[in-house]
Amino acid sequence: MKRSSGSPLRRRQTGVTLVVTLVFMVLFLLIAVALVNSGLINVKVAANQQHTAEARDVAQQSIEQVISDDFTKAPAAISVAVDVSGDGKADYVAQVATPECVASKPIKNVELDLKDPDDVSCMIGSGVQNTGIVTAGNNAGNSLCNATQWDVSATVDDSAGTGAVATVHQGVAVRMPTGSACP
């Protein structure tokens, strides 16, 4: 018996291939859309990390700028504008808080090195035969300098632009004359 192309079995199969192909096409489309969304999210995460790192670096750079000057004479809060991209416009503005002296202790004469010019200015006495070592009273053995510890902090808040926020604290040791320690 010979089957004809118009048999009932053949007519029932028409369109099934089209439906299966369309289902697979929709599945592949959904997978492609999910991959694109995942890639976009990864780009946003990387950008946020970059902006946060830039904000941290700007805060650190601002602190370095403040402590490179003699900030102990008149500690004050300042704003520092920083151009990260090099286009001549400030990308971030750091708010450096007033440096805070957190500790001060006298430096003993025995801790000084006479070969160091910074240490010589801390020695007590100016006579050639005077060793400068004081042995009586509450200041026994203390030099004319104090070792002070300062906390300098800077905050960068770029919530209007990139949304990056960073605060950096840095401790700084400064040798100061005895009368001017920790205002």
C-alpha positions in Angstrom: 0.0 0.0 0.0 1.2 3.3 -0.9 0.9 6.4 1.2 0.0 9.6 -0.3 1.4 13.0 0.9 -2.0 14.0 1.9 -2.5 11.3 4.5 -4.1 12.1 7.8 -0.9 11.3 9.8 1.1 13.8 7.8 -1.5 16.5 8.2 -1.4 16.2 12.0 2.3 16.8 12.1 2.2 20.1 10.3 3.1 23.1 12.6 4.7 21.1 15.4 8.2 22.0 14.2 7.3 25.6 14.1 5.9 25.6 17.7 9.0 23.8 19.0 11.3 26.2 17.2 9.5 29.2 18.6 9.7 27.8 22.1 13.5 27.4 21.8 13.9 30.8 20.3 12.0 32.4 23.3 14.2 30.4 25.7 17.4 31.6 24.0 16.1 35.1 24.0 15.5 35.0 27.8 19.0 33.6 28.4 20.5 36.4 26.3 18.5 39.1 28.2 19.6 37.6 31.5 23.3 37.6 30.4 23.1 41.2 29.3 21.5 42.3 32.6 24.1 40.4 34.5 26.8 42.2 32.6 25.3 45.6 33.2 25.0 44.9 37.0 28.7 43.8 37.0 29.7 47.1 35.3 27.7 49.1 37.9 29.4 47.2 40.7 32.9 47.9 39.3 32.1 51.6 38.8 30.9 51.9 42.4 34.1 50.2 43.6 36.2 52.6 41.5 34.3 55.7 42.8 34.7 54.5 46.4 38.5 53.9 45.9 38.9 57.3 44.3 37.0 58.9 47.2 39.3 57.1 49.7 42.4 58.2 47.7 41.2 61.8 47.6 40.6 61.8 51.4 44.2 60.4 51.9 45.6 63.0 49.5 43.9 65.7 51.4 45.3 64.5 54.7 48.8 64.4 53.2 48.3 68.0 52.0 47.3 69.2 55.5 50.1 67.4 57.4 52.8 68.5 54.9 52.3 72.0 56.4 52.8 72.9 60.0 49.2 72.2 61.0 50.0 72.3 64.7 50.4 76.1 64.9 46.7 76.7 64.2 44.7 73.5 63.7 41.6 74.2 61.6 39.1 72.4 59.4 39.6 73.0 55.7 38.1 71.9 52.4 40.4 70.5 49.7 39.3 70.2 46.1 41.0 67.4 44.1 41.1 66.9 40.4 41.3 63.1 39.8 40.7 63.0 36.0 43.3 65.7 35.2 40.8 67.9 33.3 41.4 71.0 35.4 38.0 70.7 37.3 37.7 69.4 40.8 36.1 66.0 40.8 35.9 65.6 44.6 36.0 67.9 47.6 37.4 66.5 50.9 36.4 68.0 54.2 39.4 67.7 56.5 38.4 68.0 60.1 40.3 70.0 62.7 43.4 67.9 63.6 43.1 66.7 67.1 46.0 66.2 69.5 45.3 62.9 71.3 48.4 62.4 73.3 51.6 64.2 74.5 54.5 63.0 76.5 57.8 64.6 77.3 60.9 63.3 75.5 63.7 62.3 77.9 67.2 63.8 77.3 68.6 60.3 77.1 66.4 59.5 74.2 67.9 62.3 72.1 70.7 61.9 69.5 73.2 64.7 69.6 74.2 64.0 66.0 70.6 64.7 64.8 70.0 68.5 64.3 66.4 68.1 65.3 67.3 66.5 68.6 70.0 69.2 69.5 67.3 71.9 69.6 65.5 69.9 72.3 68.4 69.7 74.7 68.2 71.7 77.9 71.1 74.2 78.4 73.3 76.0 75.9 76.7 76.0 77.7 79.5 73.8 76.3 80.2 72.1 79.6 76.5 71.8 80.5 75.1 68.4 79.5 71.6 69.7 79.7 70.4 66.8 81.9 68.2 68.0 84.7 68.1 65.6 87.7 65.8 67.3 90.2 62.1 68.2 90.3 59.2 66.7 88.3 60.9 67.3 85.0 63.9 65.1 85.9 65.6 64.1 82.6 63.0 65.7 80.4 64.1 67.6 77.3 62.5 70.8 75.8 60.3 68.8 73.4 57.2 66.7 73.7 56.2 63.8 71.4 52.6 64.4 70.4 50.1 62.1 68.6 47.5 63.7 66.3 44.4 62.3 64.6 43.7 63.9 61.2 40.6 62.8 59.4 39.1 63.6 56.0 35.6 62.8 54.6 34.6 62.8 51.0 30.9 62.8 50.3 30.1 62.8 46.6 26.5 61.7 47.0 25.3 64.3 44.4 27.7 62.9 41.7 28.9 59.4 42.0 27.4 58.5 45.3 30.8 57.7 46.8 31.4 58.3 50.5 34.7 57.7 52.3 36.2 58.7 55.6 39.9 58.2 56.3 41.8 58.7 59.7 45.5 59.0 59.9 47.7 59.2 63.0 50.6 61.7 62.9 53.5 61.9 65.3 54.9 65.5 65.8 57.7 66.7 68.0 56.8 70.0 69.5 58.3 72.4 72.1 57.2 71.6 75.6 55.0 74.7 76.1 52.9 74.1 73.0 51.9 70.4 73.5 48.3 69.5 72.9 46.5 72.8 72.8 
